């Protein structure tokens, strides 16, 4: 198998490669895997604590009128993952086929759907106000009317409003990552000019999903399956669930809008092997087995630093300051979901890693061990 090869469809044998042949120190790579297995996410398997509180509400210090869980929640599995080198499996652990909730990794899938919308002329200009293409009440105010597709993709839109029963205010003053202080989360603050201020806000990402649905006029999971997941040979087991109140009518059809995570339940339920295929497609600049599925220009735009946060692109995290990972190439990027779930893409080393349920505080430690094993 050549270095640029891709695996056969799900159900077929996925080729493996010995660590030494792939340029890894075998003992050090085994130690990286053992580290991932030993440092499991502290989240309860049920995703609910004994007092009945949902992990998301506890994780983000969420209380008040918008905390209701409105999408499905399923018990999670244990630590799992795989590392690919040259498209072949060099390490694998846990149940990598199990379709688990994946939280904000769904945002990066939305980014790819936005790229498909651009590719097919459904979005003509990323800097055009979204309200020019998406009818309805969400962009009628003078403030919201200035919001562009780029703003939504960079999480810098500062959109104000409510969609599917959740207000943008729920994520005001939200922080993420190690040391995050969410003591003021949910307290209303003054709005900035659209495009000038970054805030990680799930309501605004859900708005992006709704807007993409309005452009495709088809269920987004259906578009993703047809244009991306089936062509890359993913399993039939993954699904993307919305909220019980996120159905909209389009051209006489009742269609569920899907969220960019599992903040209030729902989201993308998927296995590590399918995540790894998706990451490999990104590493291959949108090409799979000689067929272009996603424009390489879109992947370049998607992984370029935004003006408001240098380590964030179009709903993907970049290996740049203020949180660059030592020893990891600058061109690496990843999808990240609470729990902690990760798709790491390193085109320079032709390396992809999909991790499920590692302790977030241990992610950097895993990276150090993984790259320490790579010669």
C-alpha positions in Angstrom: 0.0 0.0 0.0 1.4 3.4 -1.0 1.8 6.2 1.6 -1.1 8.0 0.0 -3.5 5.0 0.0 -6.8 4.9 1.8 -8.5 1.9 3.5 -11.2 -0.2 1.9 -14.8 0.2 2.9 -16.0 -0.7 6.4 -16.4 -4.4 6.8 -13.2 -5.1 4.9 -9.8 -5.6 6.6 -8.1 -2.3 7.3 -4.4 -2.7 6.5 -1.9 -2.4 9.4 1.7 -1.4 9.6 4.3 -2.4 12.1 5.5 0.5 14.3 9.1 0.2 13.2 8.1 0.3 9.5 6.0 3.4 10.2 8.9 5.1 11.9 7.8 4.6 15.5 9.7 3.2 18.4 7.5 0.2 19.3 7.9 0.4 23.0 7.3 4.1 23.2 4.2 3.8 21.0 2.9 1.0 23.2 3.5 3.3 26.2 1.4 6.1 24.5 -1.4 3.7 24.0 -1.2 2.4 27.6 -1.3 6.1 28.8 -4.5 6.7 26.8 -6.1 3.6 28.3 -5.0 4.4 31.8 -6.2 8.1 31.7 -9.9 7.7 31.1 -12.3 10.6 31.1 -13.7 11.2 34.6 -17.2 11.5 33.2 -19.7 8.9 34.4 -20.6 6.2 31.9 -24.3 7.2 31.9 -23.3 10.8 31.3 -25.5 11.7 34.3 -24.1 12.2 37.8 -25.8 10.5 40.8 -27.7 13.6 41.6 -29.3 13.4 38.1 -27.4 16.3 36.6 -26.1 16.0 33.0 -22.4 16.1 32.5 -22.6 19.2 30.2 -24.5 21.2 32.9 -21.8 20.3 35.4 -18.9 20.7 33.0 -19.9 24.2 32.0 -21.4 25.4 35.2 -24.8 25.8 33.6 -28.0 26.7 35.4 -31.1 28.7 34.7 -33.7 28.7 32.0 -31.8 27.0 29.1 -30.4 23.8 30.8 -33.1 21.4 29.7 -31.8 18.3 27.8 -33.8 18.2 24.6 -31.9 15.5 22.6 -31.0 11.9 23.1 -28.3 10.9 25.5 -26.6 7.4 25.5 -24.2 5.7 27.9 -20.6 6.1 26.7 -18.0 3.4 26.2 -14.5 3.2 27.5 -11.2 4.6 26.2 -10.7 3.7 22.6 -8.7 5.0 19.7 -6.4 4.3 16.7 -3.4 5.9 15.2 -2.9 5.9 11.4 0.4 6.3 9.5 0.2 6.5 5.8 -3.5 5.5 6.0 -2.7 2.2 7.8 -3.4 1.3 11.4 -0.2 1.4 13.5 -2.0 1.2 16.9 -5.6 0.5 18.0 -7.2 0.1 21.4 -10.7 -0.3 22.9 -13.9 -0.6 20.9 -13.2 1.6 17.9 -16.5 0.7 16.2 -18.8 1.7 19.0 -20.9 4.8 18.0 -20.7 7.1 21.0 -21.7 10.7 21.5 -18.9 12.9 20.3 -19.9 16.4 21.4 -18.2 19.3 19.7 -16.4 17.2 17.1 -19.7 17.7 15.3 -18.7 21.3 14.7 -15.8 20.2 12.5 -18.3 18.1 10.5 -20.5 21.2 10.1 -17.4 23.0 8.7 -17.0 20.3 6.0 -20.7 20.7 5.1 -20.2 24.4 4.8 -17.3 23.6 2.4 -19.7 21.4 0.3 -22.2 24.2 0.3 -19.5 26.6 -1.1 -18.4 23.9 -3.6 -21.9 23.5 -5.0 -22.7 27.2 -5.2 -25.2 27.2 -2.3 -22.9 29.8 -0.5 -21.6 32.2 -3.1 -19.4 34.4 -0.8 -18.4 33.7 2.8 -18.4 37.4 3.5 -21.9 37.9 2.3 -24.5 38.5 5.1 -26.2 35.2 5.9 -29.6 36.9 5.9 -29.4 37.5 2.2 -29.6 33.8 1.6 -31.5 32.6 4.7 -35.0 34.0 5.1 -36.8 34.3 8.4 -36.5 36.1 11.6 -32.9 35.3 12.7 -31.1 38.0 10.8 -33.8 40.8 10.8 -32.2 43.0 13.5 -29.7 45.7 12.4 -27.0 43.9 14.5 -27.7 40.4 13.2 -28.1 41.6 9.6 -24.3 42.2 9.4 -23.4 38.6 10.3 -21.6 36.7 7.5 -21.0 33.0 7.0 -17.3 33.6 7.9 -18.4 35.0 11.2 -20.5 31.9 12.0 -17.6 29.6 11.0 -15.1 31.5 13.2 -17.5 31.7 16.2 -17.1 35.5 16.0 -20.7 36.4 14.9 -22.0 37.8 18.2 -25.5 36.8 17.0 -28.2 37.7 19.4 -31.4 35.7 19.7 -33.0 32.3 20.5 -33.2 29.2 18.4 -34.8 25.9 19.4 -35.5 27.2 22.8 -31.9 28.2 23.6 -30.7 31.8 23.9 -27.2 32.9 22.8 -26.9 34.3 26.4 -26.5 30.8 27.8 -22.9 30.7 26.5 -22.0 34.4 27.2 -18.6 34.6 29.1 -18.0 30.9 28.4 -14.5 29.6 28.6 -13.1 26.2 27.6 -10.0 24.2 28.1 -7.8 23.6 31.1 -8.2 26.3 33.8 -11.5 27.6 32.3 -13.4 29.9 34.6 -17.1 29.7 34.0 -18.2 31.4 37.1 -19.8 34.1 35.0 -21.1 31.9 32.3 -24.7 32.8 31.2 -24.5 36.4 32.5 -25.5 38.8 29.8 -22.8 41.0 28.5 -22.6 43.8 25.9 -22.4 42.7 22.3 -19.4 43.5 20.1 -19.5 44.2 16.3 -20.0 41.0 14.4 -16.6 39.5 13.4 -14.6 41.3 16.1 -15.0 39.0 19.1 -14.5 35.3 19.6 -16.8 33.3 21.9 -17.4 29.6 22.0 -21.2 29.5 21.7 -23.2 26.4 20.9 -26.4 28.3 20.2 -24.7 30.2 17.4 -23.2 27.0 16.0 -26.7 25.4 16.0 -27.8 28.5 14.1 -25.1 27.7 11.5 -26.5 24.2 11.2 -30.0 25.6 10.6 -28.7 28.0 8.0 -26.8 25.2 6.1 -30.1 23.1 6.2 -31.9 26.1 4.7 -29.3 26.2 1.8 -29.2 22.4 1.2 -32.9 22.0 1.8 -32.2 18.4 2.8 -31.3 16.8 6.1 -27.6 17.5 6.8 -26.9 13.9 7.9 -28.2 12.7 4.5 -25.9 15.2 2.7 -23.0 14.1 4.8 -23.6 10.4 4.3 -24.0 10.8 0.5 -21.1 13.2 -0.2 -18.6 12.2 2.4 -19.2 9.2 4.7 -20.3 6.6 2.1 -17.5 7.6 -0.4 -14.9 7.2 2.3 -16.3 3.8 3.3 -17.6 4.7 6.7 -19.9 2.4 8.6 -23.7 2.6 8.5 -23.8 2.9 12.3 -23.2 6.6 12.8 -26.1 9.0 13.2 -26.7 12.7 13.8 -29.5 13.5 16.1 -31.2 16.8 16.7 -33.5 18.1 19.4 -37.2 17.2 20.0 -38.0 20.8 19.1 -35.6 21.3 16.2 -37.9 20.2 13.4 -38.5 22.8 10.6 -40.6 22.6 7.5 -38.8 23.0 4.2 -40.6 22.6 0.8 -43.4 20.8 2.5 -41.1 18.4 4.4 -40.6 18.1 8.1 -36.8 18.0 8.6 -34.8 18.0 11.9 -32.0 20.5 12.2 -29.0 19.0 13.8 -26.7 20.7 16.4 -23.0 21.2 16.6 -22.6 19.0 19.7 -24.2 17.3 22.6 -24.5 20.3 24.9 -28.2 19.6 25.4 -28.2 16.0 24.1 -28.2 14.8 20.6 -25.4 15.5 18.1 -23.2 13.0 16.3 -23.1 9.4 17.5 -20.1 7.8 15.8 -17.2 5.4 16.3 -13.5 6.0 16.4 -12.8 4.2 13.1 -15.3 6.5 11.2 -13.7 9.5 12.9 -10.3 8.3 11.7 -11.5 8.0 8.1 -12.9 11.5 8.3 -9.6 12.8 9.6 -7.7 10.9 6.9 -9.8 12.7 4.3 -8.7 16.0 5.8 -5.1 14.9 5.7 -5.5 13.9 2.1 -6.7 17.4 1.3 -10.2 16.2 0.4 -9.1 13.4 -2.0 -10.1 9.7 -1.5 -8.9 7.0 -3.8 -8.4 9.4 -6.7 -11.7 11.2 -6.2 -12.0 14.7 -4.9 -14.7 14.9 -2.3 -13.9 18.3 -0.7 -11.9 21.1 -2.3 -8.3 21.4 -1.1 -8.8 25.2 -1.1 -11.6 24.8 1.4 -9.4 22.7 3.7 -6.7 25.4 3.4 -9.3 28.1 4.4 -10.7 25.9 7.1 -7.3 25.5 8.8 -6.2 29.1 8.5 -6.0 31.1 11.7 -9.0 33.4 12.3 -8.6 37.1 13.1 -10.2 36.7 16.5 -8.4 33.6 17.7 -5.1 32.5 16.2 -5.5 28.8 17.1 -9.0 28.5 15.6 -10.1 28.1 12.0 -13.5 27.2 10.6 -14.6 25.1 13.6 -11.3 23.3 13.8 -8.5 23.8 16.4 -5.0 24.7 15.1 -1.6 24.0 16.6 -0.7 27.6 17.1 -0.4 30.0 20.0 -1.8 30.6 22.5 -2.0 26.8 22.9 0.5 25.3 20.6 1.5 21.7 21.5 5.3 21.2 21.8 6.8 18.8 19.3 3.6 18.8 17.1 4.0 20.4 13.7 2.5 23.9 13.2 0.3 22.5 10.4 -1.5 20.0 12.6 -5.1 20.6 13.5 -7.8 18.7 15.4 -11.5 18.4 16.0 -12.2 18.4 19.7 -15.3 17.3 21.7 -16.0 17.4 25.5 -15.3 14.2 27.2 -12.5 14.3 25.8 -12.9 13.1 22.1 -10.3 14.1 19.5 -9.5 13.7 15.8 -5.9 14.8 15.3 -4.8 15.5 11.7 -1.1 15.9 11.0 -0.5 16.1 7.2 3.2 16.7 7.5 3.7 13.3 9.1 0.8 11.7 7.3 -0.5 10.8 10.7 -4.1 10.7 12.0 -5.2 9.8 15.5 -8.8 9.4 16.8 -9.2 9.3 20.6 -12.3 8.5 22.6 -12.8 9.3 26.3 -9.3 10.4 27.4 -9.1 12.7 30.4 -8.8 16.2 29.0 -6.0 17.0 31.4 -4.0 14.1 29.9 -4.4 14.9 26.2 -1.1 16.9 26.1 0.6 14.0 27.9 -0.6 11.6 25.2 0.6 13.9 22.4 4.0 14.1 24.0 4.3 10.3 24.2 2.9 9.8 20.7 5.3 12.2 19.1 8.1 11.0 21.4 7.7 7.6 19.8 7.9 9.0 16.3 11.4 9.0 14.9 
